Every structure is written in structure tokens, then in C-alpha cells.
């Protein structure tokens, strides 16, 4: 599935500062409903080029209602490492997010 970069949590005037705010991946409704399960507490995420997998919480109302974002500090660090933040407004990066097995996923920048 193709997901897009997500950012939020900025105070007024901070939107250009990549050290502020939260970052993650925005998943489409269709992909969320097809590839994620409500009984999962979290997914295990592997980021391209990184050695350590980590857990991203998905058992939260916001993920299953309106928001659909996978948010984690390690995603922010990955974006910083890849030098893709800050991105231009309405032009988030695209990421290939593959379901490996069960609740394990891997991500690769496109």
C-alpha cells in the first residue's frame, strides 16, 4: 500500500521547524480496513535502512475513526535522517508500506 507522510502538533509559527510536532504515516480508509485488524494493540514496523523494529500503537479510537495515522518518534527520526522534512504544504512524501505477516510491516520511501 502507498501511505503518505503525516505531521501535526505544531504551535503557531513552528510549522517550518522539523524538530517540533509529531510525524507518522497516513493510511487510507480502504487500506486500514483491509490490512489492519481492530484486535491488534500495535503493529511492528521496520523502516528501510534501520536495524531496529518498533511497535506503533493502533488500538486507539482515532486510528479507527477519523485520523488513520501511524505516529511514532522513530518515524520522525527516520524522516529527519532521510532529509525529507520539512516538506512543502500539501506535498507529503510517499511511502511503500508492506504487510509482511500478521501485524508486521516494513516501510520504504518512494
Protein Blocks (a to p, Z undefined) as FASTA:
>chain_A
ZZddddehiaehilmmmkgccddddddfklmmmmpcfklmbdcdddehiabdcdddfbdf
klmmmnopacdfklmmmmmmnopaccdehiacddddddfbhjbccdddZZ
